[in-house]
Amino acid sequence: MDCRLYQGIISRTTLVLLSLLLASAACAQKVTIKVENAEKRMRHEVVEVDLKDVERKLNLKDGEEFVVRNALNQEVAYQKTYDGKLLIEVSVRPKGSAVFTMQKGIPRPVKASVIGRHYPERLDDITWENDRGIYRLYGPALQANKEQAYGIDVWLKNTPDPVVEERYATHLTGYEAVHQLNKEGRKEEARRTEDSVSFHIDHGYGHDCYKVGPTLGCGAPAVILSGKLIMPYCYETYNILDNGPLRFTVELTYCPTDMGANKGVVEHRLVSLDKGMNYNKMTVWYEGLRTGAEVAAGIVVHSEDAESKLLTDSYALYADPTENPSGQNFQIFTGLLFPNKVDRVITRPTMATPGVTGHLLGIRHVNNNERFTYYFGSAWSKYDVRSLAEWKVRSEETLAAIKAPLKPLVLH
């Protein structure tokens, strides 16, 4: 055989083998995730994937990133969580499936849909939001002011865009100007300025008009001792574990007083909120309980429209009239979901607090360090839920999705 011909055959063979090896390597660095919906209804939610499994199958080294694409080859946002999960937002037709591919690469910057932070400039508030709503927990600086606000606050929004940072900045800066105007005796100008900057007034994209005070607000837990709700004051410590773009998670500790024989108990809370969800996940447990105790998850019931509530052994829903019902003329829908059920769900009258008739409570007996998980949330009649009947449907579908989440399959 001619030597040149032989060398040509060898070269071509080598090229073919090299191409096959490169193709094989490329395939090995691509992973497919398939999400199947076995139900006859549309599903849209954030799903969780084992991050280590993905990194192993992509053969990622420390610090290497990857890109996630949908079936249209569009890059989609994802999030790595503090507890080793990969989050992807999925939408799956009834009895359908959605496929995503992942490959090594640098993901493009994304706009966060879920975000929050600690606001030391505003009395240590911790406030977070997603595309549906806003929630606030009160901190040590507020407690030092002796203002009574025990529960979880709700702020209203009617846009998927983040708004909290702007609200705080406008409110706090504006009130400095209001104070100065009042100091100069320009009372009417001060009043107009206050109306234009306060986050208690709707400037077209929502506001804060939910009344918390010395109650559980929207979803806070409390121990029940001798028939009394022992409400923790403000948080003692906090640690933000996840901060968008798809999930916010914060861990907090509280030190409830009046605990009788259980003096010195520390309450731990783990709270998270996902994109697209009206409900937050709450896990609460108590360290130092000498005896078991009843723990209640609660939402406050205000005096107006107090008949607008729905209770089952799996949820408690309420249409809250807000402060100044005749002026606001809308409702805030609040709710508690119990995917593992509770011992009982009740309506309970409360102490003589102006404007408050009681609480809706889901009650469960817990032991020391035993975790109690439930969900609390809200919606606004001027945004994504128009009536209590619609809130019932939304809540029941959310509860069903929590109990049977979509489970992605990670494939090569």
C-alpha positions in Angstrom: 0.0 0.0 0.0 1.2 3.5 -0.9 2.7 5.1 2.3 0.9 8.4 1.7 -2.4 6.6 1.2 -1.9 4.7 4.4 -1.0 7.9 6.3 -4.2 9.6 4.9 -6.4 6.7 6.2 -4.7 6.9 9.6 -5.3 10.7 9.7 -8.9 10.4 8.8 -9.5 7.7 11.3 -7.8 9.7 14.0 -10.0 12.7 13.1 -13.1 10.6 13.3 -12.2 9.2 16.6 -11.2 12.6 18.0 -14.6 14.0 16.8 -16.4 11.1 18.5 -14.5 11.7 21.7 -15.2 15.4 21.7 -18.9 14.8 21.0 -19.0 12.2 23.8 -17.3 14.7 26.2 -19.8 17.4 25.2 -22.7 15.1 25.9 -21.3 14.2 29.3 -21.3 17.9 30.2 -25.0 18.4 29.4 -27.7 17.3 31.9 -31.4 17.2 31.2 -34.1 17.8 33.8 -37.6 16.6 33.1 -40.6 17.7 35.2 -43.8 15.7 34.7 -47.3 16.8 35.7 -49.5 13.8 36.4 -52.5 16.0 37.3 -55.4 17.3 35.1 -54.7 20.9 36.0 -52.0 23.4 35.1 -49.0 23.6 37.5 -46.7 26.6 37.9 -44.2 26.6 40.8 -40.6 26.6 41.9 -39.2 23.1 42.0 -36.2 21.7 43.9 -33.4 19.6 42.5 -30.4 18.0 44.3 -27.6 20.5 43.5 -24.8 18.0 44.2 -26.3 15.5 41.8 -26.4 18.2 39.0 -22.8 19.3 39.7 -21.6 15.7 39.7 -23.3 14.9 36.4 -22.0 18.1 34.8 -18.5 17.3 36.2 -18.2 20.8 37.6 -15.1 21.8 39.5 -15.2 24.2 42.5 -16.3 27.6 41.3 -17.5 26.5 37.9 -21.0 27.8 36.9 -23.7 26.5 34.6 -26.5 27.7 32.4 -30.1 26.4 32.4 -32.2 26.5 29.3 -35.8 25.7 28.6 -37.3 23.7 25.6 -37.1 27.0 23.5 -33.4 27.2 24.2 -34.0 30.3 26.3 -31.9 30.9 29.3 -33.9 30.8 32.6 -33.1 31.9 36.1 -32.1 29.5 38.8 -31.0 29.7 42.4 -28.7 27.7 44.6 -30.0 27.5 48.2 -28.2 27.4 51.5 -29.3 23.8 52.1 -28.0 22.3 48.8 -30.9 22.7 46.4 -31.2 24.0 42.9 -34.4 26.0 42.3 -36.0 26.4 38.9 -39.3 28.0 38.1 -41.4 25.6 36.0 -44.7 25.8 34.2 -46.3 22.4 33.1 -49.5 21.8 31.2 -52.1 19.3 32.5 -50.7 15.7 32.0 -47.7 17.3 30.4 -44.0 17.7 31.0 -41.3 20.4 30.8 -37.7 19.7 29.9 -34.7 21.8 30.8 -31.0 21.4 29.9 -28.0 22.4 31.9 -24.5 23.0 30.6 -21.3 24.6 31.8 -21.2 28.3 31.2 -21.6 31.7 32.8 -25.3 32.6 33.5 -26.5 36.0 32.5 -27.4 38.4 35.3 -31.1 38.1 36.3 -33.5 40.5 38.1 -34.6 39.1 41.5 -38.3 38.4 41.9 -37.8 37.6 45.6 -35.6 39.7 47.8 -35.4 41.1 51.4 -33.0 42.5 54.0 -32.6 43.9 57.5 -33.4 47.6 57.7 -31.5 49.0 60.7 -32.4 52.5 59.5 -36.0 51.6 60.2 -36.0 50.1 63.7 -34.4 46.8 62.7 -37.3 45.7 60.4 -36.7 42.6 58.4 -38.8 42.9 55.3 -39.0 40.7 52.2 -41.2 40.4 49.1 -41.9 38.4 46.0 -44.1 39.1 43.0 -47.2 38.6 45.1 -46.8 40.4 48.4 -44.6 41.8 51.1 -44.0 40.7 54.7 -42.3 42.3 57.7 -40.9 41.2 61.1 -40.2 43.6 63.9 -36.8 43.9 65.6 -35.0 44.9 68.8 -34.9 48.7 68.0 -38.7 48.8 67.8 -39.0 46.8 71.1 -36.7 49.3 72.8 -39.1 52.0 71.6 -41.8 50.1 73.6 -44.1 50.0 70.6 -46.3 46.8 70.8 -46.1 44.9 67.5 -45.8 41.2 68.0 -46.9 39.5 64.8 -46.1 39.4 61.1 -47.0 42.4 59.1 -48.4 42.5 55.5 -47.7 45.2 53.0 -49.7 45.4 49.8 -48.4 45.6 46.2 -49.9 45.3 42.7 -46.8 44.8 40.7 -44.4 41.9 40.2 -41.4 44.3 40.5 -39.6 44.8 43.8 -40.8 47.9 45.6 -39.7 47.7 49.2 -36.3 49.4 48.9 -37.9 52.4 47.2 -40.7 52.6 49.8 -38.3 52.7 52.7 -36.0 55.2 51.0 -38.9 57.5 50.1 -40.6 57.2 53.5 -37.5 57.8 55.6 -36.0 60.6 53.5 -39.4 62.2 53.2 -40.0 62.2 56.9 -36.8 64.1 57.5 -38.2 66.8 55.3 -41.6 66.7 57.1 -39.8 67.1 60.5 -37.9 70.1 59.2 -41.1 71.7 57.7 -42.9 71.3 61.0 -40.0 72.7 62.9 -40.2 75.8 60.6 -43.9 76.1 61.3 -44.9 75.2 57.7 -47.6 72.8 58.8 -49.7 72.6 55.6 -46.6 72.0 53.5 -45.5 69.3 56.0 -48.9 67.6 55.7 -48.8 67.6 51.9 -45.2 66.2 51.9 -46.2 63.5 54.4 -49.0 62.4 52.1 -46.7 62.2 49.2 -44.0 60.1 50.9 -45.6 57.8 53.5 -45.7 54.1 52.8 -49.0 54.0 54.7 -50.6 55.7 51.7 -51.1 54.1 48.3 -49.2 56.0 45.6 -50.4 53.7 42.9 -48.6 50.4 43.6 -49.7 49.5 47.1 -49.0 50.4 50.7 -49.0 49.3 54.4 -52.4 49.4 56.0 -52.5 46.1 57.8 -53.0 46.5 61.6 -50.8 44.2 63.7 -50.3 45.7 67.2 -50.2 43.2 70.1 -51.5 40.3 68.0 -50.1 37.5 65.9 -50.8 39.5 62.8 -50.6 37.3 59.7 -49.2 33.9 60.7 -46.9 34.3 63.8 -46.7 31.4 66.2 -47.3 31.5 70.0 -47.1 29.0 72.9 -50.4 28.5 74.8 -50.0 28.4 78.6 -53.0 28.3 81.0 -55.2 29.2 78.1 -53.2 32.3 77.3 -51.3 33.1 74.1 -47.6 33.8 75.0 -46.6 36.0 72.1 -42.9 36.7 71.6 -42.0 40.3 71.3 -39.5 41.2 68.5 -36.7 38.8 67.3 -33.4 38.6 69.2 -31.2 37.3 66.3 -31.6 36.8 62.6 -29.6 35.2 59.7 -30.7 35.6 56.1 -29.9 32.3 54.4 -31.3 32.8 50.9 -31.9 36.0 49.1 -33.3 35.5 45.6 -33.8 35.5 42.8 -36.4 32.7 43.4 -36.5 32.2 47.2 -35.9 34.2 50.4 -35.1 32.4 53.6 -34.4 33.8 57.1 -33.8 32.1 60.4 -34.7 33.9 63.6 -34.6 33.4 67.3 -37.1 34.8 69.9 -37.1 34.7 73.7 -40.8 34.5 74.8 -41.4 35.7 78.4 -44.1 34.5 80.9 -43.2 30.9 80.1 -43.8 29.7 83.7 -41.8 26.5 84.4 -40.4 26.8 80.9 -38.5 30.0 81.6 -35.5 30.5 79.3 -37.1 28.8 76.3 -35.8 29.9 72.9 -38.1 30.0 70.0 -36.6 29.3 66.5 -38.3 30.2 63.3 -37.3 29.4 59.7 -39.3 31.4 57.2 -39.1 31.1 53.4 -41.0 32.6 50.4 -40.8 31.5 46.8 -41.6 33.4 43.6 -45.2 33.1 42.5 -46.4 32.0 46.0 -49.0 33.8 48.1 -47.9 31.7 51.1 -44.7 31.6 53.1 -43.4 28.4 54.7 -42.9 28.6 58.5 -41.1 26.0 60.6 -41.0 26.7 64.3 -39.4 24.8 67.2 -38.7 25.4 70.9 -35.4 24.8 72.6 -35.5 24.2 76.4 -39.1 23.0 76.8 -39.2 21.1 80.1 -42.6 19.8 79.3 -44.6 19.6 76.1 -46.7 22.6 75.1 -49.5 23.6 72.7 -48.3 25.9 70.0 -50.7 28.0 67.9 -50.2 29.5 64.5 -52.5 32.5 64.2 -54.0 35.3 62.1 -55.7 38.2 63.7 -59.4 38.8 63.2 -60.4 42.5 63.2 -63.9 43.6 64.2 -65.2 44.7 60.8 -66.2 42.0 58.4 -65.4 39.4 61.1 -67.8 36.9 59.6 -65.7 36.6 56.5 -63.7 33.5 57.5 -63.4 29.9 56.5 -62.1 27.1 58.7 -61.3 23.4 58.1 -58.9 20.9 59.7 -56.3 21.9 57.0 -56.6 25.7 56.7 -58.0 29.0 58.2 -58.8 31.8 55.8 -60.0 35.4 56.5 -61.0 38.5 54.6 -59.5 41.4 56.6 -61.1 44.8 56.2 -57.8 46.7 57.1 -57.6 50.0 58.9 -60.2 52.5 57.9 -62.5 50.0 56.0 -64.9 52.6 54.6 -62.0 54.7 53.3 -59.9 51.9 51.9 -62.9 49.9 50.6 -61.0 46.7 49.9 -59.9 43.5 51.6 -56.7 41.8 52.5 -57.1 38.0 52.3 -55.0 36.2 55.0 -54.6 32.5 55.6 -52.9 29.6 57.3 -52.3 26.2 55.6 -51.6 23.0 57.5 -50.4 20.3 55.1 -49.9 17.8 58.0 -53.1 19.0 59.7 -53.1 20.1 63.4 -54.9 19.0 66.5 -57.6 21.6 66.0 -58.5 24.8 64.1 -60.5 27.3 66.1 -61.8 30.9 66.4 -60.7 32.4 69.7 -61.8 35.6 71.2 -58.9 37.8 72.4 -58.2 40.4 75.1 -59.7 43.9 75.0 -57.6 45.2 72.1 -59.3 48.0 70.1 -60.4 46.9 66.7 -59.6 43.2 67.3 -62.2 40.4 68.0 -59.8 37.5 68.2 -57.6 35.1 66.2 -58.0 32.1 63.9 -55.7 29.5 65.4 -54.3 26.2 64.2 -53.1 24.4 67.4 -50.7 21.5 67.7 -49.0 19.9 70.7 -45.1 19.9 70.4 -42.2 18.6 72.5 -38.8 20.0 73.0 -37.1 20.7 69.6 -40.0 19.2 67.7 -40.6 21.0 64.5 -44.0 22.4 63.5 -44.3 23.4 59.8 -47.2 25.4 58.4 -47.8 28.1 55.8 -49.0 31.7 56.2 -49.9 34.2 53.5 -51.9 36.9 52.0 -53.4 38.4 48.8 -55.0 41.8 47.9 -58.5 42.3 46.4 -57.0 45.1 44.2 -54.3 42.7 42.7 -54.3 39.0 42.2 -57.3 37.7 44.3 -60.7 39.5 44.1 -62.9 37.7 46.6 -62.8 35.3 49.6 -64.2 32.6 47.3 -61.3 33.0 44.9 -58.9 33.1 47.9 -60.4 29.7 48.9 -59.6 28.2 45.5 -56.1 29.7 45.5 -55.4 28.4 49.0 -56.8 24.9 48.3 -54.7 24.6 45.1 -51.6 25.8 46.9 -52.2 23.3 49.7 -52.5 20.5 47.2 -49.3 21.5 45.5 -47.5 21.6 48.8 -48.7 18.1 49.7 -47.7 16.8 46.2 -44.9 18.9 44.8 -43.7 18.4 41.3 -40.6 16.1 41.4 -38.0 16.7 38.7 -36.0 13.8 37.2 -32.3 14.5 36.6 -31.2 12.7 33.4 -27.9 12.6 31.5 
